């Protein structure tokens, strides 16, 4: 599985469209995603001021050759999806919780 952080409005739009897209797809040509161990790092770095987030759990097998793991900025290998993500590839949607002073926390279903 790979993971994508998103706002509720973006996920609602994806459900209407049948495909998930984002501004990074339009601007950079791919959708930024994370591996499980990268979720909190990404959330705390890029969404520190966001009130609420959804975490899309994506079946990478459903993406075919759209998925590439790349280190484009020298910050480690991250999954990138070159194209829209069909909502049928989203296996689960989790609410990401933020705890005062502790930043974002993984949903209990993802903690092992």
Backbone as ProteinMPNN parsed JSONL, in Angstrom:
{"seq_chain_A": "XXXXXXXXXXXXXXXXXXXXXXXXXXXXXXXXXXXXXXXXXXXXXXXXXXXXXXXXXXXXXXXXXXXXXXXXXXXXXXXXXXXXXXXXXXXXXXXXXXXXXXXXXXXXXXXX", "coords_chain_A": {"N_chain_A": [[0.827, -1.189, 0.0], [0.353, 2.298, -0.641], [0.239, 5.764, 0.37], [-1.805, 8.694, 0.509], [-2.132, 11.966, 1.545], [-4.857, 14.126, 2.053], [-7.322, 16.73, 1.656], [-10.685, 16.782, 2.88], [-12.53, 17.843, 1.031], [-11.231, 17.46, -1.44], [-11.28, 14.674, -1.605], [-14.032, 14.198, -1.668], [-14.611, 15.374, -4.139], [-13.187, 13.634, -5.794], [-14.679, 11.308, -5.472], [-17.003, 12.017, -6.818], [-15.968, 12.354, -9.395], [-14.812, 9.906, -9.926], [-12.148, 9.524, -10.028], [-9.054, 10.327, -8.453], [-7.372, 13.341, -8.33], [-4.883, 15.922, -8.14], [-3.458, 19.133, -7.274], [-0.703, 18.9, -7.522], [-0.415, 17.004, -9.527], [-1.288, 18.411, -11.784], [0.592, 20.491, -11.75], [3.173, 19.32, -11.504], [3.145, 16.929, -12.81], [2.757, 14.511, -11.581], [1.31, 12.697, -8.791], [2.045, 13.244, -5.493], [2.865, 10.831, -3.09], [3.103, 8.737, -0.148], [5.107, 6.318, 1.578], [4.216, 3.996, 4.152], [5.864, 4.466, 6.456], [6.542, 7.09, 6.042], [4.42, 8.78, 6.368], [3.754, 10.414, 8.704], [5.936, 12.161, 8.798], [5.61, 13.544, 6.38], [3.024, 14.65, 6.797], [3.428, 16.292, 9.077], [5.349, 18.039, 8.099], [4.278, 19.294, 5.762], [1.613, 19.836, 6.28], [1.203, 21.168, 8.663], [-0.313, 23.328, 9.537], [-2.868, 22.677, 8.869], [-6.283, 21.946, 9.47], [-7.724, 19.501, 9.408], [-7.235, 16.207, 8.096], [-7.455, 13.7, 5.587], [-6.443, 10.363, 5.081], [-5.589, 8.543, 2.419], [-5.549, 5.187, 1.662], [-3.917, 3.383, -0.595], [-4.093, 0.871, -3.004], [-1.36, -0.243, -4.415], [-0.998, -2.086, -6.451], [-3.123, -1.721, -8.134], [-2.458, 0.407, -9.66], [-0.671, -0.01, -11.678], [1.686, 0.744, -14.233], [1.711, 3.419, -13.663], [2.777, 4.063, -11.236], [5.723, 5.078, -9.669], [8.731, 4.859, -7.838], [10.712, 7.322, -6.569], [13.559, 9.453, -5.994], [13.524, 12.54, -6.049], [14.244, 14.962, -4.931], [16.373, 14.571, -3.313], [15.632, 13.688, -0.817], [14.96, 11.161, -0.13], [13.41, 8.047, -1.168], [10.268, 8.248, -2.627], [6.866, 7.357, -3.335], [5.427, 8.108, -6.458], [2.66, 8.971, -8.423], [1.927, 8.845, -11.694], [-0.434, 10.161, -13.13], [-4.045, 10.198, -12.865], [-5.631, 8.791, -9.951], [-7.603, 6.006, -9.796], [-10.66, 5.817, -7.998], [-11.394, 3.302, -7.189], [-9.038, 2.118, -6.573], [-8.476, 2.955, -4.081], [-8.26, 1.611, -1.074], [-8.937, 2.098, 1.564], [-10.054, 4.789, 3.654], [-8.822, 6.987, 5.976], [-9.227, 8.972, 8.886], [-6.989, 11.378, 9.801], [-5.55, 12.189, 12.813], [-4.831, 14.997, 14.903], [-2.839, 15.81, 17.633], [-2.649, 18.062, 20.265], [0.341, 19.818, 20.449], [1.764, 17.551, 19.766], [1.684, 17.044, 17.118], [0.597, 15.41, 14.076], [-1.009, 12.205, 14.264], [-0.873, 8.724, 13.632], [-3.661, 6.77, 12.474], [-5.156, 4.314, 14.602], [-5.542, 1.915, 13.291], [-3.423, 1.691, 11.581], [-1.172, 1.482, 13.074], [1.43, -0.563, 14.021]], "CA_chain_A": [[0.0, 0.0, 0.0], [0.943, 3.629, -0.544], [-0.688, 6.64, 1.065], [-1.917, 10.075, 0.058], [-2.814, 12.886, 2.445], [-5.71, 15.014, 1.272], [-8.434, 17.403, 2.323], [-11.972, 16.116, 2.667], [-13.143, 18.357, -0.203], [-10.605, 16.791, -2.591], [-11.765, 13.299, -1.647], [-15.416, 14.265, -2.127], [-14.562, 15.62, -5.582], [-12.73, 12.388, -6.423], [-15.808, 10.372, -5.496], [-17.885, 12.464, -7.902], [-15.273, 12.179, -10.674], [-14.359, 8.532, -10.093], [-10.692, 9.561, -10.075], [-8.435, 11.314, -7.579], [-6.32, 14.157, -8.93], [-4.46, 16.96, -7.209], [-2.71, 20.232, -7.892], [0.645, 18.482, -7.895], [-0.497, 16.328, -10.828], [-1.353, 19.47, -12.8], [1.808, 21.324, -11.729], [4.429, 18.585, -11.58], [2.992, 15.76, -13.664], [2.525, 13.308, -10.789], [0.71, 12.88, -7.475], [2.935, 12.866, -4.398], [2.333, 9.887, -2.11], [4.062, 8.341, 0.881], [5.122, 4.971, 2.136], [3.645, 4.03, 5.502], [6.787, 5.073, 7.412], [6.743, 8.496, 5.688], [3.158, 9.526, 6.519], [3.817, 11.471, 9.721], [6.937, 13.138, 8.358], [4.964, 14.362, 5.355], [1.923, 15.403, 7.402], [3.946, 17.333, 9.962], [6.121, 19.013, 7.324], [3.504, 20.035, 4.762], [0.238, 20.102, 6.701], [1.259, 21.558, 10.072], [-1.359, 24.318, 9.834], [-4.149, 22.17, 8.371], [-7.174, 21.566, 10.57], [-8.048, 18.074, 9.358], [-6.706, 15.512, 6.924], [-7.797, 12.31, 5.321], [-5.335, 9.55, 4.594], [-6.054, 7.537, 1.468], [-4.72, 3.982, 1.605], [-4.047, 3.057, -2.014], [-3.557, -0.417, -3.449], [-0.414, 0.082, -5.483], [-1.169, -3.035, -7.544], [-4.161, -1.217, -9.031], [-1.954, 1.579, -10.385], [0.127, -0.434, -12.831], [2.93, 1.465, -14.505], [1.6, 4.818, -13.242], [3.497, 4.222, -9.972], [7.193, 5.033, -9.676], [9.396, 5.299, -6.61], [11.787, 8.19, -7.022], [14.164, 10.416, -5.087], [13.687, 13.693, -6.933], [14.753, 16.134, -4.224], [17.42, 14.166, -2.397], [15.084, 13.49, 0.526], [14.545, 9.771, 0.008], [12.518, 7.475, -2.178], [8.839, 8.431, -2.392], [6.029, 6.913, -4.456], [4.781, 9.13, -7.279], [1.682, 8.389, -9.344], [1.887, 9.629, -12.917], [-1.791, 10.098, -13.655], [-5.089, 10.179, -11.847], [-5.787, 7.55, -9.202], [-9.003, 5.576, -9.783], [-11.093, 5.669, -6.608], [-11.46, 1.88, -6.857], [-7.716, 1.738, -6.059], [-8.411, 3.4, -2.683], [-8.75, 0.502, -0.261], [-9.489, 2.617, 2.818], [-9.876, 6.21, 3.937], [-8.667, 7.166, 7.418], [-9.125, 10.328, 9.41], [-5.727, 11.572, 10.496], [-5.808, 12.997, 13.997], [-3.734, 15.826, 15.395], [-2.869, 15.988, 19.077], [-1.992, 19.321, 20.657], [1.746, 19.751, 20.798], [2.416, 16.318, 19.306], [1.531, 16.914, 15.673], [-0.321, 14.405, 13.552], [-0.86, 10.849, 14.775], [-1.426, 7.692, 12.758], [-4.854, 6.078, 12.958], [-4.792, 3.086, 15.308], [-5.565, 0.793, 12.358], [-2.147, 1.629, 10.861], [-0.073, 1.339, 14.014], [1.739, -1.978, 14.248]], "C_chain_A": [[0.874, 1.257, 0.0], [-0.147, 4.545, -0.006], [-0.633, 8.05, 0.508], [-2.699, 10.862, 1.104], [-3.633, 13.848, 1.604], [-6.754, 15.672, 2.155], [-9.725, 16.667, 1.995], [-12.63, 16.566, 1.362], [-12.547, 17.7, -1.447], [-11.112, 15.361, -2.725], [-13.219, 13.265, -2.116], [-15.475, 14.499, -3.629], [-14.151, 14.36, -6.336], [-13.87, 11.375, -6.506], [-16.811, 10.745, -6.579], [-17.288, 12.156, -9.269], [-14.911, 10.727, -10.976], [-12.846, 8.402, -10.136], [-10.198, 10.618, -9.098], [-7.336, 12.017, -8.354], [-5.952, 15.225, -7.905], [-3.71, 18.043, -7.964], [-1.315, 19.806, -8.298], [0.656, 17.712, -9.21], [-0.497, 17.367, -11.946], [-0.039, 20.249, -12.899], [3.1, 20.567, -11.986], [4.358, 17.325, -12.439], [2.797, 14.455, -12.912], [1.892, 13.691, -9.455], [1.698, 12.373, -6.435], [2.209, 11.913, -3.457], [3.44, 9.553, -1.118], [3.997, 6.851, 1.119], [4.585, 5.096, 3.558], [4.564, 4.742, 6.5], [7.036, 6.563, 7.154], [5.529, 9.374, 5.971], [3.297, 10.684, 7.49], [4.82, 12.551, 9.356], [6.32, 14.095, 7.34], [3.871, 15.234, 5.952], [2.441, 16.56, 8.248], [4.734, 18.407, 9.209], [5.236, 19.9, 6.446], [2.099, 20.422, 5.209], [0.161, 20.529, 8.169], [0.139, 22.517, 10.455], [-2.747, 23.875, 9.384], [-4.991, 21.664, 9.531], [-7.505, 20.074, 10.583], [-7.544, 17.488, 8.044], [-7.319, 14.127, 6.816], [-6.551, 11.625, 4.783], [-5.913, 8.467, 3.695], [-5.057, 6.389, 1.444], [-4.951, 3.376, 0.221], [-3.365, 1.733, -2.334], [-2.65, -0.152, -4.646], [-0.522, -0.867, -6.666], [-2.197, -2.579, -8.564], [-3.687, -0.049, -9.895], [-1.123, 1.226, -11.603], [1.388, 0.389, -12.989], [2.839, 2.962, -14.214], [2.453, 5.103, -12.004], [4.999, 4.089, -10.177], [7.689, 5.484, -8.312], [10.653, 6.054, -7.024], [12.305, 9.058, -5.88], [14.488, 11.651, -5.922], [14.328, 14.899, -6.256], [15.862, 15.785, -3.232], [16.931, 13.918, -0.982], [14.571, 12.066, 0.741], [13.591, 9.348, -1.085], [11.065, 7.66, -1.751], [8.067, 7.888, -3.584], [5.372, 8.109, -5.142], [3.857, 8.428, -8.261], [1.54, 9.333, -10.526], [0.538, 9.441, -13.605], [-2.786, 10.101, -12.512], [-5.172, 8.809, -11.187], [-7.26, 7.16, -9.221], [-9.46, 5.363, -8.336], [-11.244, 4.203, -6.217], [-10.118, 1.362, -6.34], [-7.558, 2.132, -4.591], [-9.085, 2.341, -1.821], [-9.397, 0.968, 1.03], [-9.204, 4.108, 2.902], [-9.877, 6.367, 5.451], [-8.669, 8.651, 7.75], [-7.81, 10.417, 10.169], [-5.984, 12.549, 11.637], [-4.574, 13.799, 14.384], [-3.921, 16.008, 16.895], [-2.073, 17.231, 19.422], [-0.552, 19.088, 21.078], [2.484, 18.544, 20.264], [2.333, 16.143, 17.801], [0.531, 15.842, 15.296], [0.009, 13.029, 14.129], [-1.477, 9.883, 13.792], [-2.72, 7.141, 13.339], [-4.437, 4.762, 13.61], [-4.773, 1.885, 14.374], [-4.25, 0.65, 11.59], [-0.942, 1.457, 11.778], [0.177, -0.151, 14.246], [2.834, -2.137, 15.26]], "O_chain_A": [[1.972, 1.277, 0.558], [-1.314, 4.159, 0.067], [0.418, 8.54, 0.093], [-3.797, 10.468, 1.498], [-3.172, 14.33, 0.569], [-7.027, 15.216, 3.266], [-9.836, 16.013, 0.958], [-13.226, 15.748, 0.662], [-13.269, 17.414, -2.402], [-11.347, 14.888, -3.837], [-13.594, 12.383, -2.889], [-16.294, 13.894, -4.321], [-14.704, 14.054, -7.392], [-14.003, 10.667, -7.504], [-17.407, 9.862, -7.195], [-17.997, 11.751, -10.19], [-14.725, 10.356, -12.135], [-12.317, 7.298, -10.266], [-10.824, 11.664, -8.927], [-6.477, 11.375, -8.96], [-6.653, 15.398, -6.909], [-3.372, 17.887, -9.138], [-0.788, 20.287, -9.301], [1.646, 17.764, -9.939], [0.213, 17.216, -12.94], [0.391, 20.62, -13.991], [4.02, 21.096, -12.61], [5.384, 16.725, -12.758], [2.682, 13.398, -13.533], [1.932, 14.85, -9.043], [2.136, 11.224, -6.485], [1.067, 12.164, -3.073], [4.568, 10.03, -1.241], [2.972, 6.207, 0.893], [4.513, 6.199, 4.099], [4.09, 5.541, 7.307], [7.677, 7.228, 7.968], [5.606, 10.594, 5.826], [2.99, 11.823, 7.138], [4.57, 13.735, 9.586], [6.493, 15.31, 7.435], [3.794, 16.425, 5.652], [1.944, 17.681, 8.143], [4.777, 19.559, 9.639], [5.426, 21.116, 6.396], [1.461, 21.259, 4.571], [-0.84, 20.274, 8.839], [-0.309, 22.508, 11.602], [-3.706, 24.637, 9.511], [-4.48, 21.033, 10.456], [-7.559, 19.456, 11.646], [-7.442, 18.176, 7.028], [-7.65, 13.483, 7.812], [-5.72, 12.241, 4.116], [-6.636, 7.583, 4.155], [-3.863, 6.598, 1.231], [-6.049, 2.915, -0.089], [-2.208, 1.51, -1.976], [-3.121, 0.128, -5.748], [-0.17, -0.491, -7.784], [-2.156, -2.995, -9.722], [-4.423, 0.428, -10.759], [-0.894, 2.072, -12.468], [2.074, 0.695, -12.013], [3.786, 3.7, -14.487], [2.812, 6.253, -11.75], [5.483, 3.126, -10.773], [7.121, 6.393, -7.707], [11.526, 5.53, -7.716], [11.583, 9.357, -4.929], [15.597, 11.786, -6.438], [14.892, 15.763, -6.927], [16.243, 16.614, -2.406], [17.726, 13.934, -0.041], [13.832, 11.805, 1.69], [13.043, 10.168, -1.822], [10.68, 7.274, -0.647], [8.548, 7.948, -4.715], [4.834, 9.001, -4.486], [4.223, 7.415, -8.857], [1.093, 10.471, -10.381], [0.405, 8.655, -14.543], [-2.413, 10.018, -11.342], [-4.826, 7.795, -11.792], [-8.093, 7.908, -8.711], [-8.722, 4.789, -7.535], [-11.226, 3.885, -5.028], [-10.059, 0.291, -5.736], [-6.616, 1.695, -3.929], [-10.307, 2.191, -1.832], [-10.304, 0.313, 1.542], [-8.253, 4.616, 2.309], [-10.81, 5.938, 6.129], [-8.171, 9.475, 6.983], [-7.552, 9.623, 11.073], [-6.571, 13.612, 11.435], [-3.439, 13.353, 14.221], [-5.014, 16.32, 17.366], [-0.96, 17.427, 18.933], [-0.267, 18.267, 21.95], [3.714, 18.51, 20.303], [2.871, 15.173, 17.266], [-0.284, 15.422, 16.117], [1.162, 12.733, 14.442], [-2.501, 10.189, 13.179], [-2.865, 7.052, 14.558], [-3.448, 4.159, 13.194], [-4.053, 0.922, 14.637], [-3.989, -0.403, 11.009], [0.183, 1.303, 11.304], [-0.728, -0.9, 14.614], [3.225, -3.26, 15.575]]}, "name": "protein", "num_of_chains": 1, "seq": "XXXXXXXXXXXXXXXXXXXXXXXXXXXXXXXXXXXXXXXXXXXXXXXXXXXXXXXXXXXXXXXXXXXXXXXXXXXXXXXXXXXXXXXXXXXXXXXXXXXXXXXXXXXXXXXX"}
